[in-house]
Amino acid sequence: MNSLDSQDNRSSLQNLPPDTVLTVVEKALDIRCSNLCRPLNSYINRVFELQSRDGDGLIAKFYRPGRWTRAALQDEHDLLLELAAEEIPVIAPLQLADGSTLGRLGEMYFAVFPKKGGRNFDEYNDEQWLELGRLIGRAHLVGARRPATNRITMSPAQSTRTQIDYILAGNLIPPDLVAPFRAITDQLLGEITPLFEGTEQIRIHGDCHFSNLIYRPGESFYLIDLDDMSMGPPVHDFWMLLPGYASDSLVEIDIFLEGYETFRDFDHRSLRLIEPLRAMRYIHYTAWCAHQVAEDGLSPVAPNFGTPAYWQQEINDLSEQLERIREMAPLSGNML
């Protein structure tokens, strides 16, 4: 998430009838489309499947107003275009008739992508772990070339502190649970922040889990959906793919890094960040739910979000994860 400003974006985002979508995309690409305009699932944006008169499949993405600045969206597109130029399998935005990749409709930005189907895997064999390591290693070579100046930096003291402050300012937590939530998050940040000192920060995917990787038969895995692209430690782009906690995934880590280091060196000391990053992910998801509620109250969030039971479970999960981080500390040397 790149903006913590709450605003009512309901009318513009929801008021996108098919004729508007088709007209906007036709004008932006200077083409004619068929009548196909199929809404696709998206938690944040409005996404539509279209088809040109020539039969080419298109995906039009209208970004939620207020969530990203134009500069932040451009950082994402620039990385995608750089990756595509190096023949790294991503789905880059199409160039519009004006030479840009970002169009605008009122307060909304939009982009159009070529449609590429594929399937997800939620478990990988050894050869696929090697392939994923090579893919992400190549992507990180490009990501390390220059910073993304308009994206968040993923660290406890920056992104996570901001998310905690946003949650606390939103008056979403029952009064009797505010102090326990504040206490566990302060304690967590106090213990994990020093672990990030001196850690390499590069442009990363930022949300690299199995749903954001598709496999195309006869080709390879593709990295998709870079909405959460950020500056962060390289290790963040693969820990969510692991089948379990770091201590239970040493074989997968080893095979992945074998593939990764075919193209790029990896700082093995950063493996100690996996469980801290998991705790940060818990907070990230809670802040994401809070954003959805604050912005329009319509987007899907956790079923019981905002209830006392939800916040008590969040506090319990963070407490358990802090204990896991402490237990992992003496073991992390065996992972290096």
HUUR-V852841 format. One record per pair of residues at least 4 apart in sequence whose C-alpha atoms are under 7 Angstrom apart, sorted by sequence separation. I is the first residue (numbers start at 1). J is the second residue. D is the distance in whole Angstrom. If there is no record, write none. Layout:
BEGIN
i: {I:I}
j: {J:J}
d: {D:D}
END
This chain:
BEGIN
i: {9:10:11:16:17:18:19:20:21:22:23:24:25:26:27:42:51:52:68:69:70:71:72:73:74:75:76:77:78:79:80:81:82:83:84:95:96:104:105:124:125:126:127:128:129:130:131:132:133:134:135:136:137:138:139:140:141:154:155:156:157:158:159:160:161:162:163:164:165:166:173:174:177:178:179:180:181:182:183:184:185:186:187:188:189:208:216:235:244:245:246:249:250:251:252:253:254:255:256:257:258:260:261:273:274:275:276:277:278:279:280:281:282:283:284:285:286:287:288:289:290:291:292:293:301:306:307:308:309:310:311:312:313:314:315:316:317:318:319:320:321:322:323:324:325:328:332:16:26:42:51:52:68:83:84:95:96:104:124:153:154:155:156:173:215:216:244:261:292:305:306:26:51:84:95:103:104:153:215:243:304:26:40:50:51:83:94:102:103:152:214:215:242:292:39:40:50:84:93:102:103:213:214:39:40:49:50:102:213:214:38:39:49:80:101:213:22:37:38:48:49:81:212:213:37:38:47:48:80:212:289:37:47:48:212:36:47:36:46:47:45:46:77:34:45:46:33:34:45:93:94:18:33:34:45:93:94:32:33:44:93:32:92:205:207:91:206:205:206:205:206:204:205:204:203:204:203:204:246:202:203:208:201:202:204:206:208:201:202:206:209:210:201:202:205:208:209:156:200:204:199:235:239:157:235:156:279:155:65:279:65:64:63:62:63:62:63:62:61:62:276:61:275:13:60:61:88:60:59:60:58:59:58:59:147:148:9:58:59:83:147:57:58:57:144:83:143:144:143:272:143:3:3:140:2:3:1:2:29:30:269:28:29:268:28:75:28:75:154:153:154:72:152:153:154:71:72:151:152:153:151:148:192:122:121:120:120:120:120:119:120:118:119:118:119:118:160:167:163:129:133:137:141:167:132:133:136:137:163:130:134:138:129:130:133:134:137:129:133:137:130:131:134:126:130:134:184:89:90:89:90:91:173:89:90:172:174:181:184:188:184:173:2:2:76:76:1:43:43:9:10:8:9:6:7:8:6}
j: {13:14:15:20:21:22:23:24:25:26:27:28:29:30:31:46:55:56:72:73:74:75:76:77:78:79:80:81:82:83:84:85:86:87:88:99:100:108:109:128:129:130:131:132:133:134:135:136:137:138:139:140:141:142:143:144:145:158:159:160:161:162:163:164:165:166:167:168:169:170:177:178:181:182:183:184:185:186:187:188:189:190:191:192:193:212:220:239:248:249:250:253:254:255:256:257:258:259:260:261:262:264:265:277:278:279:280:281:282:283:284:285:286:287:288:289:290:291:292:293:294:295:296:297:305:310:311:312:313:314:315:316:317:318:319:320:321:322:323:324:325:326:327:328:329:332:336:21:31:47:56:57:73:88:89:100:101:109:129:158:159:160:161:178:220:221:249:266:297:310:311:32:57:90:101:109:110:159:221:249:310:33:47:57:58:90:101:109:110:159:221:222:249:299:47:48:58:92:101:110:111:221:222:48:49:58:59:111:222:223:48:49:59:90:111:223:33:48:49:59:60:92:223:224:49:50:59:60:92:224:301:50:60:61:225:50:61:51:61:62:61:62:93:51:62:63:51:52:63:111:112:37:52:53:64:112:113:52:53:64:113:53:113:226:228:113:228:228:229:229:230:229:230:230:230:231:231:232:274:231:232:237:231:232:234:236:238:232:233:237:240:241:233:234:237:240:241:189:233:237:233:270:274:193:271:193:318:196:107:321:108:108:108:108:109:109:110:110:110:111:325:111:325:64:111:112:139:112:112:113:112:113:113:114:202:203:65:114:115:139:203:114:115:115:202:142:202:203:203:332:204:66:67:204:67:68:67:68:96:97:336:96:97:336:97:148:103:150:230:230:231:150:230:231:232:150:151:230:231:232:231:231:276:210:210:210:211:213:214:214:215:214:215:215:216:216:280:287:284:252:256:260:264:290:256:257:260:261:287:255:259:263:255:256:259:260:263:256:260:264:258:259:262:255:259:263:315:221:222:222:223:224:306:223:224:306:308:315:318:322:319:311:151:152:226:229:228:299:300:295:296:295:296:294:295:296:295}
d: {6:6:6:6:6:6:6:6:6:6:6:6:6:5:7:6:6:5:6:6:6:6:7:6:6:6:6:6:6:6:6:6:7:7:5:6:5:6:6:6:6:6:6:6:6:6:6:6:6:6:6:6:6:7:6:6:7:7:6:5:5:6:6:6:6:6:6:6:6:6:6:6:6:6:6:6:6:6:6:6:6:6:6:6:6:6:6:6:6:6:7:6:6:6:6:6:6:7:6:6:7:6:5:6:6:6:6:6:7:7:6:6:6:6:6:6:6:6:6:6:6:6:6:4:7:6:7:6:6:6:6:6:6:6:6:6:6:6:6:6:6:6:6:6:6:6:7:6:5:7:6:7:6:5:7:6:6:4:6:7:5:7:6:6:6:6:6:6:6:6:7:5:5:6:5:6:6:6:4:7:6:6:5:6:6:7:6:6:5:6:6:6:6:6:6:5:5:7:6:6:6:6:5:4:7:6:6:5:6:7:5:6:5:7:6:5:7:6:5:6:6:6:6:6:6:7:7:5:5:5:5:5:6:7:6:5:5:6:6:6:7:5:7:6:6:7:6:6:5:6:6:6:4:5:5:6:5:6:5:6:5:6:6:6:6:7:5:7:5:5:6:6:7:6:6:6:5:6:7:5:6:5:6:6:7:7:6:5:6:6:5:6:5:7:6:7:5:6:6:7:7:7:6:6:7:6:6:7:6:6:5:7:6:7:6:6:6:4:5:7:7:5:6:6:6:6:7:4:6:6:7:5:6:6:6:6:6:5:6:7:6:6:5:5:5:7:6:6:4:6:6:7:5:7:6:6:7:6:5:6:6:6:5:5:6:6:7:7:7:6:6:5:5:5:5:6:6:5:6:6:7:7:6:6:6:7:6:6:5:5:6:5:5:5:7:5:6:6:7:7:5:4:7:7:7:6:7:7:6:6:5:6:6:5:4:5:6:5:4:6:7:6:7:7:4:7:7:7:5:5:5:6:7:6:6:6:6:6:7:6:7:7:6:6:7:6:6:6:7:7:6:5:7:6:5:6:6}
END
